[in-house]
Amino acid sequence: MRNLTLSTAPTIKFDEKSGCQRVSFFDESIALNSKYLRLVWHNEDDVTLYITSGIEGNSKEREFKLSDIHLPYNGQVKPLCLTPFVITLLKVLNERVSTTPPTSSTSHKTITDFYHTCLKVIEYLALNGATSIKTSVKQTDAIINELSDGRTWYALLNTKQRFDEQYKGQSLLINGTGKTKNRCSFDLTELKKIIGTAQFNKSINDIPEEIISHLNVPSNLRTPYAYNGNATKVEYSVRYYFKAFQALNALFRNEALSSPVTNPDKLAKEISTLDPERTPTPSVDQVTILTKALFDVLRNKKIIGDLFNKARNLIEDPEFGSHLIANGLADFCSGQHTIALSGTDYHICGFKQLYKEDKDKFDALYKYHITLAGALKAFKGAAANLVLLFTGFRAEEVVGEYQGIHRNDYNYDENKQMTELSHYVSKDQVDDFIKRNITIGPIVGQILVKLDALNESCCNNYTETTSLFQNSLIGTNGGQGSMLELSANTATQNPMRYEFTRLNIDVPTPKQFRRYFAVMYFHQFDNPDIRALQQHYGHDSEEKTEIYVTDPDARQVGKSIQDVIPVKFIPTASQTEDTEFYKIFEDARSEKLLSLVQNALDIKSYGSFQRVVRAIYGKIHRDTVYSELNNDVKVKQAKDLAKHLEGKGYRVEVYDHGNCTNSEDIADFSEGKCTNKSTNEIEREHASGVFCQGCAYHDVQPQNIKNLVIQKEVLESKLSSDSIDDIFSGSALTPLEIEQTKGSINDLKKVISQYQEFE
């Protein structure tokens, strides 16, 4: 039977005891993992395999039409589901979902890719005379050798020759009806049936020009089916070969045959013609230009929100029918309102989409126009890219419908100027996500607050658990017009990226943002810890994280950041001998000391240095109340006092521990907390809010106190956590760590209390 065409449908039963769907082809029986796979076989022309992926509770079932797949078989073109190959394919997919469960919202991409690769391997074997996997042994050396020679699947499968033999001018166009009667679609499935191939999976653009030129494809095809001539580029990477060898081995393994490729990864690396490329780190100039443009897009929030509020009032009015709603939307979406995208005014024309006659009309009126739904997409795109830039997260950790940021996943504290995020982070395996809480700066929180408020006006069924970036638009049946497609480049799918590309503004990929964040992280702290960045990124080793900041590209970008933002620049001996350079640094020191003095006199800082400043001021200006003076007098007296302190040896640095005013020119400098008593040298590398507490030369700003308070609260939350995940996780505190944490909390409480006791 295994060498013959299948003539009858299989028997499909659900085994309640095992929870599996049992599919029987004569002497073959397969127990499908019903959690992820479901086969529906109505007849030979209607066979569908459903594959489920996603987090439990947020999973999605996708269909794969097996009856649409046709193969060259015994000199004819046969449906896959009528050949023994379908049995092996089901076994392979069943093994795949059982050993590597598709448990994330993005894992469907991996299994879909694997499915299509298996089909191409099967097609090659069938094309070369095999009628099943068990009769394919002699073809394995040929496919390995041809792949090793750099031949593409298009060439391996003799696609052009088979097209010339099978295509006899059959119609491949589907005419539109109703409002789309002037448009037509290309029937890609029918072309694949004619040739008998499993290639060309995504769109007409997968088809090379040498075939397209024989099909008389019209120019008015409906998007996304319009042909642009950009045939899919084939890159002979390690991954390209590994996927082919992996599929070949899986097909043979599931028929109890030895694997044709002993070590797929090693062989793929040996024959690959492409060296592995690391994701480039964007330059500081590129990111600076982009960041300004992104924040400019966010300034459109009010006009977008106001128009959506008008739309909501129309749509939700019980007295309005669909005709009145459509007319009302057209009234205020006819170009009289504009949004700005990087300096270009776009007229808002249409609510969700424009039909051809409306588009032609607005094309004649305005050079640039966009739908209201498109304006919302542009806003979301800008917000998403900024969040990626300021967090370094992966794309799916921000914009994913399930693993991304939801409405109840963030909390922005305006007083503390901090953002708390609860989000999924991908661990070592791509499909392995865990949820964690982190605290970051204010910018991300401010962006998410704006997006959240806008979503309230724009979105349908907007709840606490709704994704901030993937949600349904208000309108009939909710609509999907606002779904963000971050990597798309078309004006319809991603208008922000489309406009920026037109203006030659580079938009880095999420991976590039991730690398830039790592480099900037190491630039902004005096003593950065690779382990902190490792934890933030969810890497399982420091080595993975180090790559982000140690490869030549990252180091070059780090140097350019230092050149543009020299906040941590430490001068060399030769530079300090430069009189002009020395003057610049001295002026910077003087300005910073003056700022510390003014904060102390205005009681805007804490600590012992503030008391020193106020005591000296009281001796110089007896019977004078500083707060009652006008601004000009305040500035003059503060400058005089700063010069007086400089004369006594007080000084600050624009790098290292910038809030220390100690220097070796002060008579009692050895009393400073960071002065090494044995060597009489000031060691600022030990400085911190806790270490310097009580030091007469230490100035403390309000933000320093806030940071200590946050640090204390984080420790308290760890100590008081009763989450079952925390208790049984590998990061649970030991009894010794609990006592150490309690001691740290008490130290912080004491320091915070003493800092806040100022006169």
HUJO-V250967 format. One record per pair of residues at least 24 apart in sequence whose ideal C-beta (glycine too) atoms are under 6 Angstrom apart, sorted by the first residue. I is the first residue (numbers start at 1). GAP is how many residues later the second one is. Records with the same first field share a line. If there is no record, write none. Layout:
# HUJO-V250967
I: GAP / GAP
This chain:
# HUJO-V250967
1: 25
2: 82 / 130
3: 128
5: 77
6: 76
9: 32
25: 62
28: 59
30: 60 / 61
32: 62
33: 61 / 64 / 65
36: 61
44: 38
47: 34
53: 49 / 54 / 55
54: 51
55: 347
58: 344
62: 46
68: 121
69: 129
70: 123 / 126
71: 52 / 55 / 125
72: 54 / 55 / 124
73: 53
77: 119
84: 48
85: 37
88: 45 / 163 / 166 / 167
91: 163
92: 26 / 158 / 159 / 162
103: 328
104: 327 / 329
105: 295 / 296 / 297
106: 290
107: 324
116: 85
117: 126 / 130
118: 129
119: 79
120: 33 / 78
121: 126 / 127
123: 34 / 75
124: 32
133: 118 / 122
134: 121
140: 120
147: 97
148: 123
150: 86
152: 82
160: 50
162: 33
163: 32 / 48
166: 28 / 29
167: 27
179: 176
183: 37 / 39
185: 37 / 40
186: 35 / 39
205: 25
206: 26
235: 39
236: 36 / 37 / 38
237: 35 / 37
238: 30 / 31 / 34
241: 27 / 30
242: 26
278: 273
279: 232 / 233 / 236
280: 273
281: 234 / 235 / 272 / 273 / 276
282: 226 / 230 / 234
283: 277
284: 276 / 277 / 280
286: 220
287: 229
293: 49 / 212
294: 88 / 91 / 92
297: 81 / 85
298: 84
300: 39
301: 149 / 153
304: 71 / 72 / 75
305: 149 / 152
307: 65
308: 149 / 150
309: 148
312: 162
315: 159
333: 39
335: 31
339: 36
341: 158
342: 161
344: 24
346: 24
348: 24 / 27
352: 129
370: 125
373: 100 / 108 / 109
374: 121
376: 82 / 106
377: 118
378: 117 / 118
380: 89 / 104
381: 113 / 115
382: 114
383: 64 / 68
384: 85 / 102
386: 61
387: 57
388: 122 / 125
389: 124
390: 53 / 54
392: 122 / 125
394: 32
395: 91 / 115
397: 26
399: 70 / 85 / 87
401: 66 / 69
403: 30
404: 63 / 65
405: 63
406: 59 / 61
407: 57 / 59
408: 56
410: 38
412: 33 / 37
416: 290
417: 25
419: 25 / 26
425: 113
427: 111
428: 112
515: 33
518: 30 / 31
519: 30 / 35 / 38 / 39
522: 27
523: 38
568: 87
570: 85
588: 66
589: 63
592: 60
593: 49 / 59
594: 48
596: 103
597: 41 / 44 / 45
598: 40
601: 25
605: 94 / 95 / 96
606: 94 / 149 / 152
607: 91 / 92 / 93
608: 88
609: 52 / 89 / 90
610: 148
612: 84
617: 24
656: 28
657: 27 / 30
659: 40
660: 24 / 37
661: 36
662: 35
672: 25
690: 61
693: 58
700: 55
705: 50
708: 40 / 44
712: 33 / 36
715: 26 / 29 / 30
